[in-house]
Amino acid sequence: MKAERPDGCRRWRHALGAYALGGLSAEERAAVEAHLEGCPECRAELEALAGVAQLLPLADPQHFNTAPAPPASLADRVAATIRAERRSQRRRRWRLGFALSGATAAVATAALLAIFVLPGGSSSTPEQRIAFRLLPPGLQISATLEPHAFGTEIHMYVKGAPSGTLCRVFVRGPGGVRQSAGSFRYRWGGDSDAVLSAALDLSRTRAIGVRVGKRTFVAPVGSANA
């Protein structure tokens, strides 16, 4: 998933440790592998975890019976850091209160309301269900798009493609700009679900497409899909 941001990969990275240790089911393992195909960040993290997993059998449990004691000065350093941070926060609050006096306070309050009530369109954009039309006989494709702070989460559903077919998903924004959302392989000869993500905000997404094997199918997003 080349276009996926690190925040969008969080749910996959939580599974990488279990994947490296062989603790996932066949279905979970296939889902992680489909994600790894297009995500170099997660592949790099898996390589690091794989090295640790190989060394775990060599660890001697007896060495972990006694936890090392922290330095005696650690508590004093932590307390000093907390006191300094509290003083810094009090100074920032004082400066903000002074700056927001009189007419400036009214303008700043209006700006703050605009920030919190209108955060760019993502949270106010509802979830959208997309149905792909004009498909070959036997092939079914649909998607659900959910707005998130990192962009758009895509739940992709495919049924009726040959087993092992690579499915590449993308979205289009204003002006037809195309952005990859990742890929997965259709398996098990039944139906396949994949959870992908794109950095493009759902309110700015105009279409979603999927290339199934050598054929590309595109569906409009928003009022054009209704």
MDAnalysis code that builds the backbone (N, CA, C; Angstrom):
import MDAnalysis as mda
import numpy as np

u = mda.Universe.empty(678, n_residues=226, atom_resindex=np.repeat(np.arange(226), 3), trajectory=True)
u.add_TopologyAttr("name", ["N", "CA", "C"] * 226)
u.add_TopologyAttr("resid", np.arange(1, 227))
u.add_TopologyAttr("resname", ["MET", "LYS", "ALA", "GLU", "ARG", "PRO", "ASP", "GLY", "CYS", "ARG", "ARG", "TRP", "ARG", "HIS", "ALA", "LEU", "GLY", "ALA", "TYR", "ALA", "LEU", "GLY", "GLY", "LEU", "SER", "ALA", "GLU", "GLU", "ARG", "ALA", "ALA", "VAL", "GLU", "ALA", "HIS", "LEU", "GLU", "GLY", "CYS", "PRO", "GLU", "CYS", "ARG", "ALA", "GLU", "LEU", "GLU", "ALA", "LEU", "ALA", "GLY", "VAL", "ALA", "GLN", "LEU", "LEU", "PRO", "LEU", "ALA", "ASP", "PRO", "GLN", "HIS", "PHE", "ASN", "THR", "ALA", "PRO", "ALA", "PRO", "PRO", "ALA", "SER", "LEU", "ALA", "ASP", "ARG", "VAL", "ALA", "ALA", "THR", "ILE", "ARG", "ALA", "GLU", "ARG", "ARG", "SER", "GLN", "ARG", "ARG", "ARG", "ARG", "TRP", "ARG", "LEU", "GLY", "PHE", "ALA", "LEU", "SER", "GLY", "ALA", "THR", "ALA", "ALA", "VAL", "ALA", "THR", "ALA", "ALA", "LEU", "LEU", "ALA", "ILE", "PHE", "VAL", "LEU", "PRO", "GLY", "GLY", "SER", "SER", "SER", "THR", "PRO", "GLU", "GLN", "ARG", "ILE", "ALA", "PHE", "ARG", "LEU", "LEU", "PRO", "PRO", "GLY", "LEU", "GLN", "ILE", "SER", "ALA", "THR", "LEU", "GLU", "PRO", "HIS", "ALA", "PHE", "GLY", "THR", "GLU", "ILE", "HIS", "MET", "TYR", "VAL", "LYS", "GLY", "ALA", "PRO", "SER", "GLY", "THR", "LEU", "CYS", "ARG", "VAL", "PHE", "VAL", "ARG", "GLY", "PRO", "GLY", "GLY", "VAL", "ARG", "GLN", "SER", "ALA", "GLY", "SER", "PHE", "ARG", "TYR", "ARG", "TRP", "GLY", "GLY", "ASP", "SER", "ASP", "ALA", "VAL", "LEU", "SER", "ALA", "ALA", "LEU", "ASP", "LEU", "SER", "ARG", "THR", "ARG", "ALA", "ILE", "GLY", "VAL", "ARG", "VAL", "GLY", "LYS", "ARG", "THR", "PHE", "VAL", "ALA", "PRO", "VAL", "GLY", "SER", "ALA", "ASN", "ALA"])
u.atoms.positions = np.array([
    [0.831, -1.167, 0.000],
    [0.000, 0.000, 0.000],
    [0.878, 1.233, 0.000],
    [1.336, 1.576, -1.096],
    [2.393, 2.567, -1.212],
    [1.968, 3.923, -0.696],
    [0.672, 4.292, -0.896],
    [0.235, 5.611, -0.506],
    [-0.230, 5.678, 0.930],
    [-0.241, 4.567, 1.633],
    [-0.766, 4.528, 2.992],
    [0.213, 5.190, 3.945],
    [-0.320, 6.050, 4.829],
    [0.523, 6.730, 5.798],
    [0.785, 5.818, 6.986],
    [1.804, 6.151, 7.788],
    [2.102, 5.314, 8.959],
    [0.908, 5.144, 9.878],
    [0.092, 6.234, 10.090],
    [-1.082, 6.100, 10.941],
    [-2.054, 5.077, 10.386],
    [-2.173, 5.025, 9.056],
    [-3.057, 4.056, 8.440],
    [-2.551, 2.636, 8.555],
    [-1.249, 2.471, 8.797],
    [-0.648, 1.139, 8.924],
    [-0.675, 0.629, 10.352],
    [-1.201, 1.409, 11.287],
    [-1.107, 1.031, 12.694],
    [-1.711, -0.346, 12.957],
    [-2.907, -0.607, 12.391],
    [-3.573, -1.884, 12.653],
    [-2.783, -3.054, 12.086],
    [-2.034, -2.805, 10.988],
    [-1.220, -3.882, 10.415],
    [0.037, -4.095, 11.245],
    [0.658, -3.025, 11.733],
    [1.894, -3.159, 12.507],
    [1.658, -3.881, 13.820],
    [0.425, -3.773, 14.343],
    [0.128, -4.515, 15.564],
    [0.176, -6.020, 15.324],
    [-0.030, -6.432, 14.063],
    [-0.042, -7.864, 13.756],
    [1.313, -8.386, 13.284],
    [2.285, -7.481, 13.051],
    [3.567, -7.923, 12.488],
    [4.335, -8.818, 13.444],
    [4.267, -8.531, 14.760],
    [4.974, -9.371, 15.719],
    [4.455, -10.795, 15.709],
    [3.105, -10.930, 15.723],
    [2.515, -12.270, 15.670],
    [2.832, -12.949, 14.348],
    [2.900, -12.158, 13.264],
    [3.245, -12.726, 11.954],
    [4.676, -13.271, 11.976],
    [5.600, -12.484, 12.546],
    [7.007, -12.914, 12.587],
    [7.179, -14.169, 13.426],
    [6.341, -14.345, 14.453],
    [6.445, -15.509, 15.339],
    [5.581, -16.673, 14.881],
    [4.878, -16.500, 13.743],
    [4.037, -17.580, 13.228],
    [2.781, -17.786, 14.042],
    [2.260, -16.710, 14.652],
    [1.104, -16.851, 15.518],
    [-0.212, -16.454, 14.886],
    [-0.265, -16.231, 13.570],
    [-1.499, -15.838, 12.901],
    [-2.147, -17.028, 12.209],
    [-3.457, -16.928, 12.037],
    [-4.165, -17.944, 11.258],
    [-3.828, -17.765, 9.784],
    [-4.214, -18.747, 8.970],
    [-3.911, -18.670, 7.534],
    [-4.567, -17.455, 6.905],
    [-5.799, -17.154, 7.305],
    [-6.507, -16.013, 6.727],
    [-5.867, -14.694, 7.156],
    [-5.504, -14.586, 8.450],
    [-4.850, -13.362, 8.926],
    [-3.496, -13.179, 8.275],
    [-2.765, -14.281, 8.111],
    [-1.438, -14.207, 7.490],
    [-1.549, -13.736, 6.037],
    [-2.568, -14.232, 5.320],
    [-2.750, -13.817, 3.921],
    [-3.074, -12.332, 3.835],
    [-3.880, -11.825, 4.783],
    [-4.222, -10.408, 4.781],
    [-2.983, -9.542, 5.037],
    [-2.132, -9.969, 5.974],
    [-0.905, -9.213, 6.257],
    [0.026, -9.233, 5.036],
    [0.139, -10.389, 4.386],
    [1.008, -10.490, 3.212],
    [0.510, -9.595, 2.080],
    [-0.818, -9.508, 1.914],
    [-1.363, -8.631, 0.869],
    [-1.006, -7.175, 1.163],
    [-1.049, -6.790, 2.432],
    [-0.676, -5.425, 2.800],
    [0.819, -5.178, 2.589],
    [1.652, -6.160, 2.931],
    [3.095, -5.996, 2.814],
    [3.548, -5.808, 1.375],
    [2.774, -6.329, 0.417],
    [3.165, -6.212, -0.993],
    [3.340, -4.759, -1.407],
    [2.510, -3.876, -0.856],
    [2.577, -2.486, -1.294],
    [3.012, -1.502, -0.235],
    [3.530, -1.973, 0.910],
    [3.893, -1.057, 1.998],
    [5.356, -1.266, 2.388],
    [6.273, -0.456, 1.876],
    [7.699, -0.638, 2.217],
    [7.984, -0.364, 3.688],
    [7.224, 0.543, 4.346],
    [7.465, 0.822, 5.754],
    [7.210, -0.420, 6.607],
    [6.087, -1.106, 6.343],
    [5.775, -2.302, 7.135],
    [6.741, -3.440, 6.806],
    [7.183, -3.525, 5.540],
    [8.167, -4.566, 5.202],
    [9.467, -4.338, 5.968],
    [9.891, -3.072, 6.080],
    [11.115, -2.779, 6.816],
    [10.965, -3.128, 8.293],
    [9.796, -2.825, 8.856],
    [9.580, -3.152, 10.268],
    [9.543, -4.662, 10.472],
    [8.952, -5.390, 9.518],
    [8.901, -6.843, 9.637],
    [10.304, -7.434, 9.582],
    [11.174, -6.879, 8.730],
    [12.556, -7.372, 8.659],
    [13.253, -7.223, 10.013],
    [13.012, -6.081, 10.685],
    [13.620, -5.878, 12.005],
    [13.059, -6.862, 13.026],
    [11.741, -7.086, 12.966],
    [11.124, -8.022, 13.908],
    [11.570, -9.452, 13.643],
    [11.785, -9.788, 12.365],
    [12.202, -11.151, 12.040],
    [13.551, -11.475, 12.674],
    [14.452, -10.487, 12.685],
    [15.742, -10.722, 13.325],
    [15.600, -10.962, 14.817],
    [14.712, -10.228, 15.468],
    [14.484, -10.437, 16.905],
    [13.858, -11.798, 17.153],
    [12.888, -12.183, 16.280],
    [12.220, -13.473, 16.453],
    [13.214, -14.631, 16.337],
    [14.214, -14.500, 15.474],
    [15.212, -15.554, 15.314],
    [16.104, -15.682, 16.558],
    [16.283, -14.556, 17.281],
    [17.155, -14.579, 18.453],
    [16.432, -15.005, 19.736],
    [15.103, -14.958, 19.734],
    [14.360, -15.285, 20.949],
    [14.665, -16.681, 21.489],
    [14.775, -17.718, 20.632],
    [15.077, -19.049, 21.188],
    [16.423, -19.121, 21.901],
    [17.321, -18.163, 21.617],
    [18.650, -18.177, 22.238],
    [18.667, -17.477, 23.591],
    [17.569, -16.804, 23.947],
    [17.553, -16.057, 25.209],
    [17.454, -17.011, 26.391],
    [18.166, -16.682, 27.461],
    [18.159, -17.484, 28.684],
    [17.175, -16.869, 29.674],
    [16.051, -17.532, 29.979],
    [15.050, -16.939, 30.890],
    [15.610, -16.596, 32.255],
    [16.679, -17.283, 32.704],
    [17.223, -17.029, 34.040],
    [17.782, -15.613, 34.179],
    [18.148, -15.029, 33.028],
    [18.691, -13.681, 33.072],
    [17.615, -12.634, 33.321],
    [16.341, -13.024, 33.240],
    [15.256, -12.065, 33.393],
    [14.570, -12.194, 34.748],
    [15.140, -12.998, 35.665],
    [14.514, -13.184, 36.966],
    [14.539, -11.905, 37.798],
    [15.615, -11.128, 37.679],
    [15.758, -9.913, 38.472],
    [15.805, -8.710, 37.556],
    [14.842, -7.831, 37.713],
    [14.806, -6.626, 36.882],
    [15.878, -5.649, 37.345],
    [16.591, -5.011, 36.414],
    [17.617, -4.042, 36.820],
    [16.994, -2.857, 37.522],
    [17.614, -2.381, 38.570],
    [17.108, -1.240, 39.325],
    [17.443, 0.056, 38.591],
    [16.496, 1.007, 38.549],
    [16.782, 2.292, 37.892],
    [17.777, 3.094, 38.702],
    [18.458, 4.043, 38.093],
    [19.408, 4.884, 38.834],
    [18.709, 5.631, 39.958],
    [19.423, 5.872, 41.037],
    [18.826, 6.550, 42.187],
    [18.388, 7.967, 41.848],
    [19.062, 8.585, 40.887],
    [18.740, 9.975, 40.535],
    [17.576, 10.099, 39.561],
    [17.043, 8.956, 39.069],
    [15.998, 9.013, 38.047],
    [14.752, 9.720, 38.565],
    [14.311, 9.397, 39.784],
    [13.100, 10.019, 40.333],
    [13.250, 11.529, 40.421],
    [14.436, 12.009, 40.837],
    [14.655, 13.455, 40.935],
    [14.596, 14.107, 39.562],
    [15.185, 13.438, 38.542],
    [15.173, 14.014, 37.198],
    [13.756, 14.079, 36.646],
    [12.960, 13.011, 36.868],
    [11.571, 13.007, 36.391],
    [10.767, 14.104, 37.068],
    [10.919, 14.247, 38.392],
    [10.188, 15.283, 39.121],
    [10.574, 16.675, 38.641],
    [11.874, 16.890, 38.380],
    [12.324, 18.195, 37.892],
    [11.745, 18.491, 36.515],
    [11.668, 17.482, 35.662],
    [11.098, 17.664, 34.329],
    [9.622, 18.024, 34.415],
    [8.890, 17.355, 35.309],
    [7.458, 17.649, 35.471],
    [7.254, 19.079, 35.966],
    [8.074, 19.501, 36.953],
    [7.941, 20.862, 37.466],
    [8.225, 21.888, 36.385],
    [9.247, 21.646, 35.567],
    [9.579, 22.580, 34.487],
    [8.461, 22.657, 33.455],
    [7.861, 21.512, 33.140],
    [6.768, 21.503, 32.166],
    [5.551, 22.246, 32.698],
    [5.253, 22.076, 33.991],
    [4.120, 22.799, 34.573],
    [4.345, 24.307, 34.547],
    [5.585, 24.742, 34.853],
    [5.887, 26.175, 34.793],
    [5.727, 26.692, 33.377],
    [6.180, 25.888, 32.394],
    [6.064, 26.303, 30.994],
    [4.602, 26.418, 30.576],
    [3.769, 25.479, 31.032],
    [2.350, 25.545, 30.697],
    [1.683, 26.770, 31.311],
    [2.045, 27.085, 32.559],
    [1.464, 28.274, 33.188],
    [1.851, 29.540, 32.436],
    [3.109, 29.615, 31.966],
    [3.537, 30.797, 31.204],
    [2.780, 30.896, 29.884],
    [2.577, 29.726, 29.210],
    [1.846, 29.763, 27.935],
    [0.403, 30.196, 28.142],
    [-0.236, 29.684, 29.221],
    [-1.626, 30.092, 29.475],
    [-1.716, 31.576, 29.775],
    [-0.737, 32.112, 30.523],
    [-0.749, 33.546, 30.835],
    [-0.609, 34.377, 29.567],
    [0.323, 33.969, 28.683],
    [0.504, 34.725, 27.434],
    [-0.756, 34.673, 26.581],
    [-1.403, 33.495, 26.511],
    [-2.613, 33.361, 25.696],
    [-3.736, 34.218, 26.262],
    [-3.892, 34.225, 27.600],
    [-4.937, 35.046, 28.206],
    [-4.705, 36.526, 27.964],
    [-3.457, 36.954, 28.012],
    [-3.149, 38.355, 27.755],
    [-3.426, 38.714, 26.299],
    [-3.089, 37.805, 25.386],
    [-3.266, 38.086, 23.956],
    [-4.730, 38.110, 23.561],
    [-5.565, 37.371, 24.301],
    [-6.981, 37.274, 23.928],
    [-7.842, 38.291, 24.666],
    [-7.293, 39.438, 24.996],
    [-8.060, 40.472, 25.674],
    [-8.780, 41.356, 24.669],
    [-9.900, 41.959, 25.100],
    [-10.605, 42.941, 24.288],
    [-11.122, 42.371, 22.980],
    [-10.993, 43.162, 21.909],
    [-11.505, 42.766, 20.598],
    [-10.752, 41.576, 20.042],
    [-9.463, 41.438, 20.385],
    [-8.685, 40.303, 19.905],
    [-9.277, 38.994, 20.385],
    [-9.826, 38.974, 21.594],
    [-10.428, 37.755, 22.143],
    [-11.608, 37.316, 21.303],
    [-12.432, 38.252, 20.870],
    [-13.596, 37.885, 20.057],
    [-13.185, 37.275, 18.733],
    [-12.175, 37.868, 18.073],
    [-11.722, 37.330, 16.791],
    [-11.102, 35.957, 16.968],
    [-10.246, 35.802, 18.000],
    [-9.589, 34.516, 18.229],
    [-10.598, 33.439, 18.589],
    [-11.642, 33.805, 19.368],
    [-12.661, 32.823, 19.727],
    [-13.388, 32.328, 18.492],
    [-13.724, 33.237, 17.598],
    [-14.388, 32.820, 16.354],
    [-13.502, 31.898, 15.544],
    [-12.184, 32.193, 15.508],
    [-11.260, 31.340, 14.759],
    [-11.176, 29.960, 15.380],
    [-11.136, 29.901, 16.722],
    [-11.066, 28.607, 17.393],
    [-12.320, 27.789, 17.139],
    [-13.489, 28.448, 17.138],
    [-14.732, 27.731, 16.840],
    [-14.696, 27.163, 15.436],
    [-14.167, 27.928, 14.496],
    [-14.090, 27.431, 13.122],
    [-13.193, 26.222, 13.031],
    [-12.096, 26.216, 13.810],
    [-11.160, 25.082, 13.774],
    [-11.806, 23.828, 14.315],
    [-12.507, 23.949, 15.462],
    [-13.045, 22.761, 16.111],
    [-14.348, 22.291, 15.490],
    [-15.147, 23.203, 14.927],
    [-16.428, 22.796, 14.359],
    [-16.282, 22.344, 12.923],
    [-15.316, 22.964, 12.203],
    [-15.134, 22.639, 10.795],
    [-13.719, 22.145, 10.568],
    [-13.387, 20.890, 10.898],
    [-12.000, 20.393, 10.844],
    [-11.564, 19.946, 9.468],
    [-12.057, 20.563, 8.400],
    [-11.560, 20.225, 7.071],
    [-12.469, 19.309, 6.289],
    [-13.605, 18.885, 6.829],
    [-14.559, 18.129, 6.039],
    [-14.554, 16.656, 6.295],
    [-13.471, 16.059, 6.839],
    [-13.395, 14.613, 6.977],
    [-14.427, 14.084, 7.950],
    [-14.508, 14.716, 9.173],
    [-15.394, 14.175, 10.187],
    [-16.853, 14.403, 9.843],
    [-17.170, 15.436, 9.018],
    [-18.559, 15.715, 8.679],
    [-19.006, 14.957, 7.445],
    [-18.103, 14.282, 6.760],
    [-18.469, 13.522, 5.572],
    [-18.927, 12.130, 5.985],
    [-20.144, 11.725, 5.610],
    [-20.634, 10.412, 6.054],
    [-19.973, 9.273, 5.299],
    [-20.076, 8.090, 5.890],
    [-19.608, 6.868, 5.224],
    [-20.368, 6.677, 3.919],
    [-19.689, 6.184, 2.892],
    [-20.326, 5.996, 1.589],
    [-20.141, 4.564, 1.117],
    [-21.217, 3.983, 0.611],
    [-21.180, 2.641, 0.034],
    [-21.218, 2.782, -1.486],
    [-20.274, 2.160, -2.127],
    [-20.104, 2.299, -3.568],
    [-20.388, 0.963, -4.247],
    [-21.236, 0.982, -5.268],
    [-21.534, -0.213, -6.064],
    [-20.961, -0.026, -7.467],
    [-20.149, -0.968, -7.920],
    [-19.593, -0.920, -9.266],
    [-20.605, -1.545, -10.236],
    [-20.854, -0.850, -11.310],
    [-21.826, -1.315, -12.304],
    [-21.106, -1.682, -13.601],
    [-21.878, -2.256, -14.529],
    [-21.368, -2.654, -15.846],
    [-20.180, -3.599, -15.708],
    [-20.322, -4.607, -14.843],
    [-19.272, -5.593, -14.631],
    [-19.518, -6.831, -15.487],
    [-18.473, -7.593, -15.800],
    [-18.654, -8.844, -16.547],
    [-19.520, -9.823, -15.754],
    [-20.198, -10.741, -16.415],
    [-21.029, -11.726, -15.710],
    [-20.205, -12.514, -14.687],
    [-20.757, -12.633, -13.483],
    [-20.096, -13.402, -12.427],
    [-19.174, -12.593, -11.539],
    [-18.800, -11.379, -11.945],
    [-17.892, -10.562, -11.155],
    [-18.689, -9.543, -10.343],
    [-18.407, -9.461, -9.047],
    [-19.063, -8.500, -8.161],
    [-17.993, -7.667, -7.460],
    [-18.187, -6.350, -7.451],
    [-17.261, -5.438, -6.794],
    [-18.068, -4.368, -6.075],
    [-17.723, -4.114, -4.825],
    [-18.331, -3.020, -4.069],
    [-17.305, -2.496, -3.078],
    [-17.585, -1.339, -2.508],
    [-16.653, -0.724, -1.560],
    [-17.412, 0.135, -0.564],
    [-16.857, 0.259, 0.612],
    [-17.367, 1.188, 1.623],
    [-16.236, 2.144, 1.979],
    [-16.506, 3.442, 1.903],
    [-15.500, 4.469, 2.166],
    [-15.836, 5.154, 3.485],
    [-14.860, 5.217, 4.388],
    [-15.065, 5.832, 5.703],
    [-14.066, 6.969, 5.891],
    [-14.532, 8.149, 6.294],
    [-13.619, 9.279, 6.528],
    [-12.856, 9.100, 7.833],
    [-11.560, 9.439, 7.819],
    [-10.716, 9.387, 9.009],
    [-9.783, 10.591, 8.998],
    [-9.117, 10.809, 10.114],
    [-8.194, 11.935, 10.198],
    [-7.048, 11.791, 9.200],
    [-6.612, 10.549, 8.922],
    [-5.486, 10.341, 8.007],
    [-5.903, 10.358, 6.546],
    [-7.205, 10.381, 6.259],
    [-7.675, 10.339, 4.877],
    [-8.940, 9.511, 4.766],
    [-8.901, 8.462, 3.964],
    [-10.084, 7.633, 3.716],
    [-9.741, 6.164, 3.893],
    [-10.537, 5.460, 4.707],
    [-10.398, 4.015, 4.855],
    [-11.320, 3.337, 3.853],
    [-10.800, 2.335, 3.153],
    [-11.535, 1.682, 2.073],
    [-11.721, 0.212, 2.413],
    [-12.971, -0.214, 2.504],
    [-13.290, -1.632, 2.668],
    [-13.706, -2.147, 1.285],
    [-12.857, -2.934, 0.659],
    [-13.058, -3.381, -0.717],
    [-13.567, -4.818, -0.732],
    [-14.567, -5.087, -1.556],
    [-15.168, -6.417, -1.648],
    [-15.138, -6.863, -3.110],
    [-14.595, -8.037, -3.357],
    [-14.515, -8.599, -4.712],
    [-14.971, -10.046, -4.659],
    [-15.742, -10.451, -5.653],
    [-16.187, -11.840, -5.759],
    [-16.282, -12.225, -7.230],
    [-15.800, -13.427, -7.547],
    [-15.947, -13.953, -8.900],
    [-14.728, -13.823, -9.776],
    [-13.582, -13.346, -9.244],
    [-12.355, -13.265, -10.045],
    [-11.585, -14.575, -9.910],
    [-10.698, -14.875, -10.856],
    [-9.872, -16.073, -10.721],
    [-9.011, -16.015, -9.465],
    [-8.865, -17.138, -8.782],
    [-8.088, -17.178, -7.553],
    [-6.650, -16.741, -7.807],
    [-6.133, -15.874, -6.944],
    [-4.776, -15.367, -7.083],
    [-4.672, -14.075, -7.864],
    [-5.787, -13.559, -8.393],
    [-5.751, -12.329, -9.176],
    [-5.345, -11.150, -8.311],
    [-4.410, -10.340, -8.809],
    [-3.982, -9.148, -8.091],
    [-4.982, -8.023, -8.332],
    [-5.465, -7.407, -7.245],
    [-6.425, -6.309, -7.330],
    [-5.746, -5.036, -6.814],
    [-5.616, -4.045, -7.674],
    [-4.982, -2.778, -7.299],
    [-6.066, -1.701, -7.193],
    [-6.135, -1.033, -6.048],
    [-7.183, -0.062, -5.776],
    [-6.593, 1.345, -5.830],
    [-7.372, 2.300, -6.369],
    [-6.938, 3.688, -6.427],
    [-8.149, 4.601, -6.272],
    [-7.882, 5.857, -5.947],
    [-8.929, 6.864, -5.856],
    [-8.542, 8.042, -6.731],
    [-9.552, 8.816, -7.125],
    [-9.323, 10.012, -7.936],
    [-9.892, 11.218, -7.218],
    [-9.118, 12.291, -7.209],
    [-9.548, 13.524, -6.579],
    [-9.971, 14.549, -7.606],
    [-10.120, 15.810, -7.202],
    [-10.483, 16.866, -8.144],
    [-9.473, 16.969, -9.279],
    [-9.974, 17.184, -10.471],
    [-9.104, 17.291, -11.636],
    [-8.615, 15.960, -12.149],
    [-9.143, 14.845, -11.604],
    [-8.744, 13.527, -12.084],
    [-7.431, 13.029, -11.548],
    [-6.864, 13.713, -10.524],
    [-5.593, 13.265, -9.949],
    [-5.788, 11.886, -9.318],
    [-4.944, 10.947, -9.678],
    [-5.082, 9.552, -9.240],
    [-4.086, 9.249, -8.128],
    [-4.571, 8.535, -7.105],
    [-3.722, 8.179, -5.970],
    [-3.942, 6.710, -5.620],
    [-2.854, 5.962, -5.515],
    [-2.951, 4.543, -5.181],
    [-3.390, 4.354, -3.739],
    [-4.236, 3.338, -3.507],
    [-4.693, 3.006, -2.156],
    [-4.194, 1.640, -1.714],
    [-3.422, 0.960, -2.555],
    [-2.884, -0.344, -2.167],
    [-3.398, -1.470, -3.044],
    [-3.097, -2.697, -2.663],
    [-3.457, -3.858, -3.468],
    [-3.670, -5.073, -2.571],
    [-4.334, -6.075, -3.116],
    [-4.528, -7.348, -2.429],
    [-4.773, -8.422, -3.485],
    [-4.660, -9.666, -3.100],
    [-4.885, -10.773, -4.021],
    [-6.198, -11.476, -3.701],
    [-6.943, -11.740, -4.757],
    [-8.193, -12.469, -4.614],
    [-7.855, -13.950, -4.416],
    [-8.355, -14.530, -3.321],
    [-7.977, -15.903, -2.987],
    [-9.182, -16.708, -2.543],
    [-8.925, -18.003, -2.403],
    [-9.868, -18.977, -1.865],
    [-11.051, -19.262, -2.783],
    [-11.121, -18.673, -3.961],
    [-12.163, -18.997, -4.919],
    [-13.551, -18.555, -4.529],
    [-13.695, -17.730, -3.464],
    [-15.016, -17.263, -3.071],
    [-15.092, -15.752, -3.176],
    [-15.183, -15.079, -2.049],
    [-15.145, -13.630, -2.064],
    [-14.003, -13.163, -1.174],
    [-13.494, -11.962, -1.457],
    [-12.353, -11.418, -0.727],
    [-12.698, -10.019, -0.230],
    [-12.352, -9.768, 1.034],
    [-12.492, -8.439, 1.620],
    [-11.097, -7.923, 1.953],
    [-10.858, -6.643, 1.702],
    [-9.575, -6.032, 2.044],
    [-9.832, -4.653, 2.624],
    [-9.047, -4.284, 3.626],
    [-9.134, -2.953, 4.227],
    [-7.900, -2.174, 3.796],
    [-8.109, -1.109, 3.043],
    [-7.030, -0.292, 2.509],
    [-7.225, 1.138, 3.003],
    [-6.305, 2.029, 2.651],
    [-6.470, 3.429, 3.022],
    [-5.769, 4.312, 2.005],
    [-6.314, 5.532, 1.863],
    [-5.735, 6.532, 0.971],
    [-5.636, 7.845, 1.727],
    [-4.602, 8.623, 1.436],
    [-4.413, 9.898, 2.116],
    [-5.424, 10.942, 1.658],
    [-6.075, 10.725, 0.531],
    [-7.032, 11.693, 0.003],
    [-8.271, 11.752, 0.886],
    [-8.674, 12.959, 1.276],
    [-9.865, 13.150, 2.099],
    [-11.101, 12.684, 1.338],
    [-12.035, 12.040, 2.053],
    [-13.232, 11.513, 1.396],
    [-14.052, 12.617, 0.757],
    [-14.092, 13.806, 1.372],
    [-14.864, 14.907, 0.803],
    [-14.296, 15.381, -0.530],
    [-13.033, 15.043, -0.810],
    [-12.403, 15.438, -2.073],
    [-12.266, 14.273, -3.046],
    [-12.743, 13.109, -2.658],
    [-12.656, 11.937, -3.519],
    [-13.803, 11.947, -4.513],
    [-13.491, 11.851, -5.779],
    [-14.505, 11.902, -6.836],
    [-14.826, 10.533, -7.415],
    [-13.885, 9.583, -7.340],
    [-14.116, 8.252, -7.901],
    [-13.171, 7.257, -7.243],
    [-13.566, 5.989, -7.268],
    [-12.716, 4.902, -6.787],
    [-12.632, 3.856, -7.887],
    [-11.451, 3.306, -8.081],
    [-11.253, 2.310, -9.127],
    [-10.474, 1.112, -8.618],
    [-10.619, 0.009, -9.310],
    [-9.870, -1.202, -8.969],
    [-9.486, -1.891, -10.269],
    [-8.234, -2.246, -10.380],
    [-7.743, -2.999, -11.524],
    [-7.676, -4.464, -11.124],
    [-8.578, -5.264, -11.670],
    [-8.661, -6.692, -11.361],
    [-7.980, -7.439, -12.500],
    [-6.765, -7.913, -12.230],
    [-6.010, -8.536, -13.308],
    [-5.619, -7.489, -14.335],
    [-6.140, -7.614, -15.564],
    [-5.824, -6.674, -16.639],
    [-6.977, -5.726, -16.952],
    [-8.068, -5.783, -16.181],
    [-9.225, -4.931, -16.450],
    [-9.423, -3.943, -15.303],
    [-9.767, -2.720, -15.658],
    [-9.959, -1.655, -14.683],
    [-11.427, -1.248, -14.634],
    [-11.941, -1.109, -13.401],
    [-13.331, -0.717, -13.200],
    [-13.356, 0.493, -12.279],
    [-14.165, 1.495, -12.626],
    [-14.214, 2.753, -11.886],
    [-15.658, 3.056, -11.531],
    [-15.883, 3.546, -10.288],
    [-17.214, 3.945, -9.840],
    [-17.124, 5.353, -9.270],
    [-18.117, 6.202, -9.542],
    [-18.114, 7.566, -8.986],
    [-18.379, 7.545, -7.491],
    [-17.899, 8.583, -6.815],
    [-18.090, 8.722, -5.371],
    [-18.880, 10.005, -5.128],
    [-19.794, 9.973, -4.180],
    [-20.591, 11.143, -3.862],
    [-21.941, 11.096, -4.528],
    [-22.496, 12.277, -4.839],
    [-23.831, 12.344, -5.404],
    [-23.921, 11.669, -6.753],
    [-22.777, 11.586, -7.472],
    [-22.805, 10.940, -8.790],
    [-23.043, 9.449, -8.688],
    [-22.798, 8.860, -7.490],
    [-22.997, 7.434, -7.328],
    [-24.419, 7.095, -6.936],
    [-25.171, 8.098, -6.513],
    [-26.527, 7.847, -6.016],
    [-27.447, 7.399, -7.145],
])
